[in-house]
């Protein structure tokens, strides 16, 4: 058995054990009256956020070294901006089906498909309703996920996998539709294809941003940009390898044996089973275990010979791990739903494997001078558009915009 395949299986077992311990921890359904940040005057307004209350406690515990933007950092920044604009903040778990508010709110930030009854109660009190968007419209998510699963199952000659990871239940679909109908505005990152997929609701969307926390210890100052033209790293969060395009990348690099793919994410069982042969190829390397302890030094050594960060998901926004890789000077390639220029990225027009193969081959032939400039521009792009500081600035502007465009908060 290939060593990398064995490591993937072992780490997956550890992940399952860890998941069992996590489920033992009871979730916190509701936190109220958060008044953590000072404002110029007493907080006379109230805001309710539908996310994860435990994320706020995690952010407080980790600050100033918050690890994950989604959702601890996001929650921290939203509370900070709302507090500074005169709101006391409550947070309710977005997975609750039966939360009934007992006090009036000026502002509600909804997320997920289980807030329908909550919205009906809030509307009676003239609450301004906003929707936080972190992925594709549910109809597009289902359509594109089905397209990806049908492709891989037909290719591998196996029965269609009908249970998509992150699939929406019927209740959640109705709830998301209800929230979309009632929301005054949506806010999300600058992802043109995802926004277009919201159809009749697209005109409600305001681009506020998205972000990632920078792993400063992975910034490479002496990268070998010549050797790095053959190196591509795939970083992704957990959940949905096929929806995030790992299968496409394995097929792409199976066709380009002179180029190297470094996989820095969990590999789920369905991909590990269907792509065992590709995962055993000498130019495809599994390195997710390099994030642990002393092994991290090997990750820093590898990054000196990797120029590119690669992705190929459905049009459901941009992963925070992918964004974070910009901040350490990696150049985005592959298929990504984001504004870009030929100076700071080299993106494909399609996620189809033929297009991806052409994309990585072309990127590997870019001049060293271009790679050096693109790396610097990628870092600047992160600071200007995808850093937590950039998100905080734009979210604050958005809240003030909502207040001036609403009747009265």
N, C-alpha and C positions, 0 to 999 in steps of 0.2 A: 504493500500500500504506500502511496506517495506520502511523504512526511507531512506536507502541508494539509492534506486531506485528513490525516489522523489528528493533527492539532485542531482543525476546525471542529471535528466531532467531539474532542475532549472539552473544548471551550464551550460548546453548545450544552454539554452535560452540566458543566459548572453554572452556566446561565440559568438552566432550569431549576437547579437547586437554589440559587440565589432568588429566583422568582418566587419559589415556594415560601421562603422566609419573608419576602416583601408582602405577600398576600396576607400574612398574619397580622400585619400592622393595620389597625382600623383607620379608615380615612376620616378626615375632619370635615363634616358637612357644611359648617358655616362659621365664619369669623366676622365680627361686626365692630363698628366704631373705630376703625383704624385711623389714627390721627398722629402719624409718625413723623411727618415732615411739616415744618413751619410754613405758614403763609402770612401775608401782610395783615390779615384780619381774621377774626373767628370764623370757623367753618360753619357756614349757615346753609350749605347745600349738602345733599346726600347722593352718593353714587353706589350702585350695585354692580359687581362684576361676576359673571358666571364663568369660572375657570376651576382652579384647584386651590382651596384654602391652604392646604399643606405646602404649596409652592411658595407662599408668602413667608411661612415659617422657615422653610429651607433657605430662602434668600436672606432673611435676617441672620440666620446662623452662619452662612457662608460669606456674607459681606465683610470686607470689600472684594473677596475673591470668589464671587458667584461663578459657578462652573458652567451652567447651562442656561442659555437664553430661553429656550423652550422647555418649561414655562416659568421657571423661577425668575430669570432675569426680566422677562416680559412683564410678569406680575409686579415685580419690584418697581420697574420704571413707570408702569401705569398708575400704581398707587402713589408714587412720588409726584408725578405730574398732577394728578387729581387733587392730592393734598395741597400742593402749592397753589392750585387754582381755587381753593376754598371748599373742597369737598371732603367730608368724612366718608370713608369707604367701607363697605361690607363686601365680602366675597362668599359666594355660595358654590358648592360643588356642581359642576356642569353635568354630572351624571345623575343628579337627583331628579326624580320624576314629579315629586309632589311638594316642592317647596312653596310655601304660601307666605309672602311678605306681610308683615304686620305694621309696617310704617311706610310712609310715602318716600319715593325717590325722585330726584330731579333728572337723574341720568342712569341708564342701564346699558351695560356692555355685554351683549349676549354672544354665546358660542355653543355650537353643538345643536343637536336636534331634540333635546329634552326640556325645552324651556317654553313650550306652547302655552300651558296653563298659567305659567308665571307671567308671560307677556300679556295675556288677557287681563290679569289683575292690575298690572302696571299701567296699561292703557287707560284704565278708569281714572287714574290719578294724573293723567297727562304727562307721564314720564317720557322723556326723549329716549328713543331706543336706537342703539347702534349695534352693528354686528362686526365682530372680529373674525376675519377670514384668514385661515391658515392653509387652506387647500382648495382644490377645484370644486366647483358647483357639483352637488351630488350626482346629477344626471351625467355630467361629463366624466366625473370620477368613475362611475360605473361603466360607462361606454368605453373609456380608454383602458380601464383595467381589464375588461372582458376582451378587448382587442389584443392586449399583450398576452393574456393567458391562453387565448385561442391560438395565437401564433406559436408560442413555445410548446404547447401540447401537440399541435399538429406536426411541428418539426421533430419532436422527440417520439412521436407515435404512441402517445399515452392518452388515456381518457381525459376529457376536459376537467380541469380543476375548477369546480364551480364555486367553492368557498374562498372568495378573495380576502386577503388580509386587509383589514380596515374597511370591510364592507359595511354598508349602512343597512340597518333594519328598517322595516316598513314604518315603524313609529318614528325613527330618527329622520327618515325622508320627509314625512309629514311635518315634523317639528322644524326642520331646517327650512322648509318651504314657508311655514308660518312666520318664522323669524325673518326670512328674506322679504316677505310681503310687508311686514310691519316696521322694519328698520328704516330710519330716516336716511342713514348712511352706512355703508360698509367701509372698513379700512383694512388695507393689506399692503403687501410689498409690490414693487414695480415688476410685475410678471404679465406681459401683454397677452399671451395666449390664454393664460388662466383667467384673466379678467374678461376677455372676449367670450369665454365659455359660460359666463354667467348670463348671457343673453339679455333678456329684458331687464335684468337687474344691474347690468354693467354700468348704467348711468348713475347708479347710487354709490359706486365705488370711488373712494378717495385714496390715493397712494400716500401712505404714511411711511412704510418701510418694513424692514425685518432686520434681524441682526444675529450676530454670533460673538461669543467671547474669544478673544485672541489667546492662543497658547504661545506665549512669548518665548518659552524655552525651545520652541521648534523653529524659530526664525534662523535661517541659515545665511550667514554673511559671506561665505566663501564657496558658494555653489559652483560646481563645474558645469557651466551652461552648455559646453560642447557634449560631454558625456550625457548630460541630463536630457538631451533631445530624444533619447530612447526610453526615458522613464516617465510613467504615468501612474498616478495614485488615485484610487477610488475610495472616497470617504463618504460615509452615509450613516444616518441614525438607524435605530432598530425598527423592524416592521416593514415588510413589503419589498423584498429583494427584486421580485419581478416587476413590480410597479415602479421601482426606482432604477431599473435597467441593468442590474448586474448580469443577467443572462445575456443581454446584448453585448456587453463588454467582454464576457468570456468568449463569445463567438467571434467578436472582432479581433481579439488578440490571438485566438487560435489560427486566424488567417494571416497574422503578421508576426511570425516567430522571431523576427529580429528586434521587435519592440517588447518592452516589459511592462506588465500590469502588476501593481502592488495593491492588494485588497486590504483595506483598513476598515472593516465592519464585520458584524455578525453575518455568517452565511447560513441561511435558513435551510431546513431539511429538504424542502422541495427542490431547491437549487443544488444542494449538495448531492442529492440523489440523481437528478437529471443531468448534471454537468460534472460527474465524477471524472470523466476522461479529460475535459478541459482543465479542471482544477489540478490535474496531475502534470500538465505541460510545464516544461522547464522555464518558460518565459512568463508564467503566471505564478505569483508569489502571495502567500497569505501571511500578513504581518500584523494582524490586529492584536496579537499577544505582546507586541512590542510597546504597547502603552503601559505595561506593568513595570514598576520599579526600575531595576538596573537595566532591563531590556530596552528602556527608553533611549539609552545612548545609541543603540543600534538604529533606532528610528531616525535620530538626528544625523547619523552617518549616511543612511540611505537617502535622506532628503537632499544631501549635497549632490546627488546624481539623479535627481528627479526634477524636471522642469514643469510638468503639467499636472493639473487636477482635472479629472474627467468624470462626466456624469451623463445619464441618458434616461431620465424619468419621464413618466406621463406628465402632462401639463398641469401640475398641481402645486406650483410654487417652487421655491428654491430651498433645499435643505440647509440647515444651519451649519452642519459640518462642512459642506461644500463652500459656503460663504466664508467660514473661518479659514479655509485653506488659501483664500485670496490674501488674507492678512499676513501670511508667512511667505508670500512672494511666489506662490504657485500660479501658473497661467491657466485659465479655464479653457477647456476644449470639450468636444462631444456635443451633446444636444441639451441645451439649457434655455429656459424661458426667462430671459433677462436682457435688458439693454446692454449693448456692447459695441465696441469699435474694433476694426482690424488691427489697431495698435495695441490693445490690451487683452485680446483673446483670439481664439481661432475655433469658432463654433460651426457645427454642421447644420444644414438646413432640414435634416430629417433624422429620425431615430432608427431608420432601417439600417441593417447591418452593412449593406453596401456603402451607404453614405458614411457610416461611422469608420469603416476601413479606410476610405479615402481621406477622411478627416484626420485620423491619427498619422497616416503616412505623410500627409502634407505638413502637419505640425512638426513631425520629426525632421523635416527637411528645411525648416525655417532657419535663417542665419542666426548665428550666435548673438550678433549685435541686436537683432530683433528680440530674441529671447530675454536678453538683459533688460532692454527697455520695457518690454511687456511685463516682466516680473515686477519692476518698480511701479508701473502704472496699475498693476493688479493690487498692490499694497495700498496705493493711493485711493483706488476705487473702493476698497474696503473701508478706509477711514472716512471717506466722504459720503458713502451711501449705505454701508452695511454694518457699521460699528454700533454698539449700544448708545454711544453719545449722539450719533446721527439720528437714531430712532427716537431717542428722548426729545431731541429738538423738534422733530417733525410731529411727534405725537402731541407735544405741548401746543404747537401751532394748530393742529387739528382740533383739539379741545376748544381753543379760543374761536376757531372757525365755526364749530358746532354751536357755541353759545351765541355768537352774533347772528347766525342764520336761523336760530330757533326763536319762538315767540317769547318765552320767558322760562328761565331755569330757576 
